[in-house]
């Protein structure tokens, strides 16, 4: 059972952008709560019957506060401050620019394409071009994810493979080197997960898209993470900061019906603050008298939910302590796992009282497996793998059994890359055990919520 509290919030929403979809989104939100529609440039289409406030020709200069109480500075001069509860960014959609070699004049070449962090719009265009080039050339594609969720996407992908296009799917960025030769030759070094090792490719040309000059970026002052695009892919609209949303169609490939559904969904999302009050779950709190103000939690929080506040109970020189904003916190538990002073405590202990547990699992990764697991190993659930601290692992090691730490797959973590942080802790603790002459006890496993009990059992056997 969680612990909840009620808070007063600002119901106003800032919609930032001058695309027509920004107008439609602001119009939809205005029917339920106050809205401000603003952009650096005034839209080049008529604006009629918009009931909210509009601001044109200003830039986002700074942002303070958290969800429910944001203060936004609009510049350049004179500076104007806005008080809003939530922010929605609507970038101008534009696909990356990708120029393809002419298939009629390019023959007998080694062509290496690097297609990473791209949407389905680029792939819808690329797959047919790759197939055409593969008729007379050797084509290799390095990608983080092949997008086929568009009309005949699977068929185009299958045709490209049948024509000899080689796809290397990897999360590791390739390293490209130009050799000093005539004609010039490129060397591309990349990790191939299928082979489990680095491979070296040579190419007469390396082709990769560049951002369109028309594409709207995200304002730097909002300090949004580099993983925002990953979140928009897996959790449309979300960023790592609570209360800041981004319209998810960065490449402009949505149909009108899809766009209408997204607008309704985003209007529903911000409506939770429409009444001016919200009830939220409390996850963690900082014990001010124990806080050393080392700023570890402040630096590491993936959602920027940590603030510094004055507190006379603090024993440090500054009489300040870190504070977890309850509305901005998503309960990942990273601060709890990393705090060197052990000043952060979970408010709900129900998932942390499983003595003898040797499976320490992210509840998002383990999914329904936790309820179906037949044992004999006990499972202890955490809100995120990032919350599984060294102390938790050491406590599990006391059982004498192997300890299994379960995390999400790469790029699936809802709290940025905390699965990687958990893996690093496992390696660190195993090194400590080795120095004491003890065998490796901590086993790291990646799992998806869609996996079955048999999958977890098989991966545990593989780790023995």
Backbone torsions as a table, in degrees:
resi	resn	phi	psi	omega
1	UNK	NA	128.3	-179.2
2	UNK	-83.4	170.0	177.1
3	UNK	-110.0	130.0	-174.0
4	UNK	-125.0	157.4	176.3
5	UNK	-148.4	157.3	178.7
6	UNK	-101.7	142.7	-179.2
7	UNK	-136.8	147.4	174.1
8	UNK	-86.6	136.4	-176.0
9	UNK	-137.0	164.9	175.6
10	UNK	-88.0	120.5	-176.8
11	UNK	-78.2	-10.4	-173.9
12	UNK	-68.7	146.5	-179.5
13	UNK	-123.5	135.1	172.3
14	UNK	-99.5	121.7	172.7
15	UNK	-103.8	118.8	-172.7
16	UNK	-112.2	115.9	178.8
17	UNK	147.4	153.0	-177.5
18	UNK	-114.7	10.7	175.8
19	UNK	-70.9	157.7	-178.6
20	UNK	-60.1	-30.5	178.8
21	UNK	-69.7	-26.3	174.8
22	UNK	-65.6	-41.1	177.5
23	UNK	-63.1	-44.8	-179.1
24	UNK	-64.7	-37.2	178.6
25	UNK	-68.0	-45.8	178.9
26	UNK	-62.1	-38.8	178.6
27	UNK	-62.3	-42.8	-179.4
28	UNK	-65.5	-41.3	-178.5
29	UNK	-69.3	-33.1	-176.9
30	UNK	-63.2	-18.3	179.6
31	UNK	-76.9	-9.3	-175.4
32	UNK	-127.5	-20.5	-177.2
33	UNK	-164.3	165.9	-179.7
34	UNK	-62.3	141.9	-179.7
35	UNK	-140.4	142.6	173.2
36	UNK	-117.8	124.6	178.3
37	UNK	-107.1	121.7	-174.9
38	UNK	-141.5	159.2	178.9
39	UNK	-165.9	158.3	177.8
40	UNK	-63.5	-27.9	-179.8
41	UNK	-131.2	145.7	178.1
42	UNK	-69.9	138.3	179.0
43	UNK	-58.2	148.1	-179.0
44	UNK	-92.7	23.8	176.8
45	UNK	-129.9	157.9	-176.8
46	UNK	-63.8	140.2	177.3
47	UNK	-114.0	113.9	-178.1
48	UNK	-130.9	147.2	172.9
49	UNK	55.0	39.2	173.8
50	UNK	-97.7	117.8	-171.4
51	UNK	-79.3	-17.4	-176.5
52	UNK	-87.3	-175.3	179.4
53	UNK	-86.1	142.9	176.5
54	UNK	-120.8	143.5	178.2
55	UNK	-136.7	123.7	-179.2
56	UNK	-122.0	156.3	173.4
57	UNK	75.4	23.0	178.4
58	UNK	-121.8	158.3	177.6
59	UNK	-114.6	152.0	173.4
60	UNK	-76.1	114.4	-175.8
61	UNK	-95.8	-41.2	179.7
62	UNK	-157.5	164.4	178.4
63	UNK	-139.0	131.4	175.3
64	UNK	-128.1	160.5	175.5
65	UNK	87.5	-168.5	-176.8
66	UNK	-132.4	177.6	178.6
67	UNK	-52.3	136.3	-177.8
68	UNK	90.2	-15.0	-178.2
69	UNK	-155.2	46.6	176.9
70	UNK	-74.0	142.6	168.3
71	UNK	-118.1	121.2	-176.2
72	UNK	-113.3	131.2	175.2
73	UNK	-98.0	126.4	177.5
74	UNK	-107.2	127.3	-178.8
75	UNK	-117.7	-168.8	5.4
76	UNK	-79.0	-63.3	178.1
77	UNK	-143.4	146.5	-6.2
78	UNK	-72.6	146.4	-178.2
79	UNK	-69.5	134.9	177.7
80	UNK	-120.9	136.9	179.3
81	UNK	-107.1	137.5	175.9
82	UNK	-117.2	142.4	174.8
83	UNK	-110.3	116.2	179.7
84	UNK	-137.9	165.1	178.7
85	UNK	-97.3	-28.9	-177.9
86	UNK	-145.6	160.3	-178.1
87	UNK	-133.3	134.2	173.3
88	UNK	-122.6	122.8	177.3
89	UNK	-96.6	132.8	178.6
90	UNK	-122.8	85.3	-179.2
91	UNK	-64.0	151.1	175.9
92	UNK	-70.0	121.0	-174.4
93	UNK	-72.4	134.5	176.5
94	UNK	-161.0	130.8	179.2
95	UNK	-75.1	152.4	171.7
96	UNK	-61.7	151.5	-179.6
97	UNK	-88.2	125.6	-179.3
98	UNK	-133.8	109.1	179.0
99	UNK	-92.7	127.3	-177.5
100	UNK	-100.2	147.0	172.6
101	UNK	-62.1	152.2	178.9
102	UNK	-73.2	115.6	-175.5
103	UNK	-67.3	-20.1	-178.9
104	UNK	-78.6	-24.5	-178.0
105	UNK	-113.5	-7.1	-179.9
106	UNK	-101.9	111.1	-179.4
107	UNK	-137.3	148.2	175.4
108	UNK	66.5	25.5	-177.5
109	UNK	-106.5	155.3	168.9
110	UNK	-96.0	112.9	-177.1
111	UNK	-113.4	126.0	179.3
112	UNK	-113.9	119.1	177.2
113	UNK	-102.4	134.7	174.0
114	UNK	-111.9	105.7	-175.1
115	UNK	-120.5	81.7	-178.2
116	UNK	-118.0	149.8	177.4
117	UNK	56.2	43.8	-179.1
118	UNK	-118.1	157.2	179.9
119	UNK	-96.7	-179.3	-175.2
120	UNK	-67.1	-25.9	179.9
121	UNK	-62.3	-42.6	178.6
122	UNK	-67.1	-40.6	-179.9
123	UNK	-68.4	-34.8	178.2
124	UNK	-59.1	-33.6	178.6
125	UNK	-83.7	-36.2	-170.6
126	UNK	-75.5	-39.1	-170.8
127	UNK	-61.2	-41.4	178.7
128	UNK	-67.9	-36.8	177.4
129	UNK	-65.1	-40.3	179.1
130	UNK	-63.2	-41.4	178.9
131	UNK	-61.9	-42.2	-179.9
132	UNK	-65.0	-42.1	-179.6
133	UNK	-68.5	-30.7	-176.5
134	UNK	-70.3	-12.9	179.7
135	UNK	-63.9	-39.2	-175.8
136	UNK	-123.7	7.0	-178.3
137	UNK	-138.1	163.7	173.2
138	UNK	-94.8	118.9	-172.8
139	UNK	-117.8	126.6	175.5
140	UNK	-122.7	135.7	-179.2
141	UNK	-119.2	123.6	173.4
142	UNK	-101.9	123.2	-174.2
143	UNK	-146.7	155.1	174.0
144	UNK	-89.7	-22.2	-179.5
145	UNK	-167.0	124.0	177.4
146	UNK	-81.7	118.5	-178.9
147	UNK	-91.9	119.9	179.4
148	UNK	-129.4	11.3	-176.7
149	UNK	-84.5	59.9	174.0
150	UNK	-146.6	172.9	-174.4
151	UNK	-57.5	122.6	179.5
152	UNK	61.7	22.7	-179.8
153	UNK	-62.3	-44.4	179.5
154	UNK	-61.8	-40.8	-179.3
155	UNK	-65.3	-42.0	178.9
156	UNK	-65.3	-39.8	178.7
157	UNK	-64.8	-43.7	178.8
158	UNK	-62.8	-42.2	179.1
159	UNK	-62.2	-41.9	179.5
160	UNK	-61.3	-42.2	179.7
161	UNK	-67.8	-39.1	178.7
162	UNK	-64.5	-29.3	178.6
163	UNK	-84.3	2.1	173.5
164	UNK	103.4	3.5	177.7
165	UNK	-68.8	127.5	-180.0
166	UNK	-98.6	124.9	178.7
167	UNK	-106.3	123.9	173.8
168	UNK	-110.0	110.5	-178.2
169	UNK	-97.1	118.8	-175.0
170	UNK	-152.2	149.6	174.0
171	UNK	-90.2	-6.7	-177.1
172	UNK	-89.0	126.6	179.0
173	UNK	-66.8	136.2	179.6
174	UNK	-74.0	156.5	176.5
175	UNK	-111.2	120.3	-175.9
176	UNK	-107.2	131.0	179.2
177	UNK	-128.8	134.1	176.1
178	UNK	-94.5	118.2	-179.7
179	UNK	-79.6	145.6	179.4
180	UNK	-81.5	85.0	-176.6
181	UNK	-147.8	167.8	177.4
182	UNK	-127.7	119.8	-7.1
183	UNK	-68.5	164.1	-177.5
184	UNK	-63.5	142.3	178.5
185	UNK	-127.4	136.5	178.4
186	UNK	-102.0	139.8	171.5
187	UNK	-111.9	130.3	-178.6
188	UNK	-121.8	115.9	178.4
189	UNK	-102.5	127.4	-176.0
190	UNK	-148.4	147.9	177.5
191	UNK	-84.9	125.3	178.9
192	UNK	-102.7	107.7	-178.5
193	UNK	-60.7	-29.6	-179.2
194	UNK	-65.1	-35.1	178.4
195	UNK	-92.6	-19.6	-178.0
196	UNK	73.4	24.6	-178.4
197	UNK	-156.8	167.9	176.5
198	UNK	-72.7	142.7	173.6
199	UNK	-124.2	150.1	-179.4
200	UNK	-114.1	118.9	178.9
201	UNK	-106.3	146.7	172.2
202	UNK	-116.0	143.7	-177.9
203	UNK	-145.7	146.4	172.4
204	UNK	-76.7	-21.7	177.7
205	UNK	-153.1	145.0	173.7
206	UNK	-117.6	123.4	-174.4
207	UNK	-117.0	128.4	178.6
208	UNK	-146.9	145.7	-178.7
209	UNK	-73.9	155.7	172.9
210	UNK	-119.3	151.6	-179.9
211	UNK	-61.8	142.1	175.2
212	UNK	-69.4	143.5	177.8
213	UNK	-67.0	-17.2	179.7
214	UNK	-87.4	-11.5	-175.9
215	UNK	-69.5	138.0	178.8
216	UNK	-88.6	121.3	177.6
217	UNK	-83.4	176.6	178.2
218	UNK	-96.9	133.3	-176.2
219	UNK	-57.8	133.9	-178.1
220	UNK	-62.7	-32.8	-174.3
221	UNK	-65.5	-18.3	178.9
222	UNK	-80.0	-12.4	174.6
223	UNK	54.5	47.2	178.9
224	UNK	-81.3	145.2	-174.2
225	UNK	-69.3	158.2	175.1
226	UNK	-69.4	-12.0	178.1
227	UNK	-88.7	6.0	-177.8
228	UNK	-58.6	-40.8	179.8
229	UNK	-63.4	-35.7	176.4
230	UNK	-64.7	-42.6	178.8
231	UNK	-62.7	-39.9	-179.1
232	UNK	-66.0	-27.7	178.1
233	UNK	-74.2	-45.1	-173.6
234	UNK	-93.4	-29.1	-178.3
235	UNK	-132.9	77.2	-169.8
236	UNK	-51.1	129.5	177.2
237	UNK	96.6	-26.0	-174.6
238	UNK	-81.6	147.0	164.9
239	UNK	-118.8	-179.7	-179.9
240	UNK	-78.1	-7.2	178.7
241	UNK	-104.4	123.3	178.7
242	UNK	-62.4	133.3	178.4
243	UNK	91.6	-5.5	175.7
244	UNK	-117.5	117.8	-178.9
245	UNK	-118.1	156.4	177.9
246	UNK	-129.2	130.2	176.0
247	UNK	-58.6	125.1	-163.7
248	UNK	-77.8	-5.4	-174.3
249	UNK	-97.7	76.6	-175.3
250	UNK	-69.9	-23.4	-176.1
251	UNK	-102.8	0.7	174.8
252	UNK	68.5	41.5	-178.0
253	UNK	-107.6	1.3	-179.6
254	UNK	-69.4	144.0	169.8
255	UNK	-76.6	167.4	179.6
256	UNK	-61.5	-37.7	179.4
257	UNK	-66.5	-42.5	178.1
258	UNK	-62.2	-41.5	-179.8
259	UNK	-62.6	-41.2	178.6
260	UNK	-62.5	-39.4	178.4
261	UNK	-65.0	-41.3	179.3
262	UNK	-65.5	-41.6	179.2
263	UNK	-60.8	-44.2	178.3
264	UNK	-63.6	-40.3	-179.2
265	UNK	-66.1	-41.1	-178.9
266	UNK	-71.5	-35.9	175.6
267	UNK	-63.3	-38.2	177.2
268	UNK	-67.3	-36.3	-179.2
269	UNK	-63.1	-46.3	-177.7
270	UNK	-78.0	-14.9	-178.7
271	UNK	-66.1	-14.8	-179.3
272	UNK	-64.6	-18.8	176.0
273	UNK	-103.0	5.9	-171.4
274	UNK	-63.3	-28.6	-178.4
275	UNK	-83.7	-8.9	-177.5
276	UNK	87.0	0.4	175.7
277	UNK	-139.4	150.6	179.1
278	UNK	-146.0	144.2	176.1
279	UNK	-104.8	125.6	-175.5
280	UNK	-134.5	155.2	178.8
281	UNK	-81.9	141.2	176.6
282	UNK	-98.9	129.2	-175.7
283	UNK	-104.9	-53.9	-174.8
284	UNK	-136.5	157.2	173.7
285	UNK	-140.2	152.7	177.8
286	UNK	-96.7	127.6	173.2
287	UNK	-81.8	104.3	-170.7
288	UNK	-57.1	-37.6	-176.3
289	UNK	-68.2	-17.2	179.6
290	UNK	-102.8	-11.8	-176.6
291	UNK	-67.9	126.8	179.0
292	UNK	-93.7	1.8	-178.0
293	UNK	53.0	40.7	177.8
294	UNK	-78.4	-13.5	177.3
295	UNK	69.5	15.5	177.0
296	UNK	-59.7	-48.8	-179.6
297	UNK	-66.3	-37.1	-179.7
298	UNK	-62.0	-41.3	-178.7
299	UNK	-73.7	-36.2	-170.0
300	UNK	-92.9	-20.0	-174.9
301	UNK	-55.8	117.6	-177.6
302	UNK	-70.1	-12.2	-176.9
303	UNK	-114.7	7.8	178.6
304	UNK	52.8	42.9	-178.0
305	UNK	-93.4	0.6	-176.6
306	UNK	-97.9	132.2	175.2
307	UNK	-127.6	163.6	175.7
308	UNK	-108.1	130.6	-177.6
309	UNK	-131.3	153.2	175.7
310	UNK	-71.0	136.0	178.6
311	UNK	-153.9	115.8	-176.3
312	UNK	-68.0	-14.9	178.7
313	UNK	-79.6	-7.8	-178.5
314	UNK	-70.2	142.8	-179.7
315	UNK	-98.3	0.9	-180.0
316	UNK	-84.8	172.8	-174.4
317	UNK	-62.1	-33.1	-170.7
318	UNK	-90.4	-6.7	-176.5
319	UNK	53.7	40.3	177.2
320	UNK	-127.9	158.6	175.5
321	UNK	-144.4	155.8	174.4
322	UNK	-75.1	148.8	-177.8
323	UNK	-135.0	135.9	178.7
324	UNK	-95.3	116.0	178.1
325	UNK	-69.9	120.3	-174.0
326	UNK	-65.9	-26.8	-179.8
327	UNK	-81.4	-29.9	-178.2
328	UNK	-86.5	-20.8	-177.0
329	UNK	-74.7	132.2	176.2
330	UNK	-105.1	9.0	171.2
331	UNK	72.1	28.5	-178.4
332	UNK	-71.1	-27.9	176.9
333	UNK	85.3	6.1	179.9
334	UNK	-61.3	-40.6	-179.9
335	UNK	-61.8	-40.4	178.8
336	UNK	-61.4	-42.3	-177.1
337	UNK	-72.8	-29.1	-171.8
338	UNK	-99.3	-17.7	-173.9
339	UNK	-60.1	115.5	-178.2
340	UNK	-71.4	-22.2	-179.8
341	UNK	-90.3	-2.3	-176.4
342	UNK	53.1	40.9	-177.3
343	UNK	-92.7	-3.6	-177.6
344	UNK	-109.7	129.1	-177.0
345	UNK	-126.0	143.0	174.8
346	UNK	-75.9	138.2	-179.1
347	UNK	-81.9	-25.8	177.9
348	UNK	-110.0	112.5	-175.1
349	UNK	-95.1	3.6	-171.1
350	UNK	-63.2	-33.0	-177.9
351	UNK	-92.2	3.7	-175.3
352	UNK	-117.4	18.7	-178.4
353	UNK	-122.5	62.3	179.0
354	UNK	-125.9	76.6	-179.3
355	UNK	-61.0	142.6	179.8
356	UNK	85.4	2.7	179.7
357	UNK	-68.9	135.4	176.2
358	UNK	-119.6	-1.1	172.5
359	UNK	-113.0	110.7	179.8
360	UNK	-106.0	113.9	-165.9
361	UNK	-131.0	140.9	166.6
362	UNK	-67.9	126.4	-176.1
363	UNK	-68.1	-23.2	176.7
364	UNK	-74.3	-30.3	-178.8
365	UNK	-82.3	-39.3	-173.0
366	UNK	-79.6	-24.3	174.2
367	UNK	55.5	-136.0	-177.2
368	UNK	-75.2	-9.5	-178.8
369	UNK	-59.2	-35.5	-176.8
370	UNK	-58.8	-41.6	-178.6
371	UNK	-75.3	-25.7	-175.9
372	UNK	-97.3	-7.1	-173.1
373	UNK	-63.2	124.6	-175.8
374	UNK	-82.7	-10.6	-178.8
375	UNK	87.6	-168.1	10.0
376	UNK	-80.1	-8.8	-179.1
377	UNK	-68.5	140.0	177.3
378	UNK	-89.1	143.2	179.0
379	UNK	-106.2	130.4	174.4
380	UNK	-113.6	121.8	-174.3
381	UNK	-91.8	143.2	175.6
382	UNK	-127.1	153.3	179.8
383	UNK	-65.1	-23.1	-180.0
384	UNK	-161.1	152.9	177.4
385	UNK	-61.7	-26.1	177.7
386	UNK	-64.1	-18.0	180.0
387	UNK	-85.8	-7.0	-180.0
388	UNK	-82.7	100.0	-175.1
389	UNK	-87.5	171.2	178.3
390	UNK	-61.3	-37.7	178.6
391	UNK	-62.9	-38.1	177.8
392	UNK	-64.1	-41.7	179.3
393	UNK	-66.4	-42.3	179.7
394	UNK	-63.3	-38.3	177.8
395	UNK	-61.7	-39.1	179.6
396	UNK	-71.6	-32.7	179.4
397	UNK	-62.0	-28.1	-178.9
398	UNK	-59.6	-21.5	-179.9
399	UNK	-69.0	-18.1	-178.0
400	UNK	87.3	-8.8	-179.8
401	UNK	-93.5	167.8	170.7
402	UNK	-64.9	146.9	-179.4
403	UNK	-112.3	130.5	-177.3
404	UNK	-111.5	122.3	177.2
405	UNK	-104.9	120.8	-174.7
406	UNK	-110.8	128.1	-178.7
407	UNK	-134.1	170.4	177.7
408	UNK	-70.8	165.2	172.7
409	UNK	-72.2	164.5	178.9
410	UNK	-54.4	135.5	176.8
411	UNK	71.0	2.9	177.5
412	UNK	-99.0	-8.7	-178.1
413	UNK	-66.9	131.1	-180.0
414	UNK	-77.1	-7.7	-176.2
415	UNK	-121.8	48.8	-174.6
416	UNK	65.4	-135.0	-170.1
417	UNK	-105.8	48.5	-178.4
418	UNK	-72.8	-18.6	173.0
419	UNK	-63.6	-37.2	176.9
420	UNK	-68.1	-37.6	179.3
421	UNK	-65.0	-40.1	177.6
422	UNK	-63.8	-40.4	178.3
423	UNK	-62.5	-39.3	178.9
424	UNK	-64.7	-38.2	177.6
425	UNK	-64.4	-39.1	178.2
426	UNK	-61.3	-44.7	179.7
427	UNK	-63.8	-40.6	-179.7
428	UNK	-62.7	-46.6	-177.9
429	UNK	-67.0	-36.5	176.9
430	UNK	-64.4	-35.6	176.4
431	UNK	-65.5	-41.1	177.7
432	UNK	-61.4	-44.0	179.5
433	UNK	-63.0	-39.4	179.8
434	UNK	-63.5	-37.7	178.9
435	UNK	-65.2	-25.0	177.9
436	UNK	-92.1	7.5	178.5
437	UNK	78.0	18.4	-178.9
438	UNK	-100.7	150.8	179.2
439	UNK	-70.6	162.0	177.3
440	UNK	-65.7	121.8	-175.2
441	UNK	-111.3	-22.0	-173.8
442	UNK	-96.3	119.6	-179.3
443	UNK	-112.3	127.0	-178.0
444	UNK	-100.7	128.6	-177.4
445	UNK	-130.2	137.0	173.5
446	UNK	-99.6	137.2	-176.5
447	UNK	-143.7	153.2	175.2
448	UNK	-111.7	150.3	178.6
449	UNK	-61.3	-20.3	179.6
450	UNK	-84.1	-9.5	-178.6
451	UNK	-71.8	158.7	-177.6
452	UNK	-101.5	170.2	178.2
453	UNK	-56.9	-39.9	-178.6
454	UNK	-62.7	-32.8	179.4
455	UNK	-65.6	-46.1	178.7
456	UNK	-63.4	-43.3	180.0
457	UNK	-60.7	-40.6	-179.9
458	UNK	-66.6	-41.0	-179.5
459	UNK	-70.1	-32.7	175.0
460	UNK	-66.3	-39.4	177.2
461	UNK	-63.8	-39.2	-179.4
462	UNK	-63.9	-27.2	-177.0
463	UNK	-85.9	-9.5	-177.1
464	UNK	-71.7	NA	NA
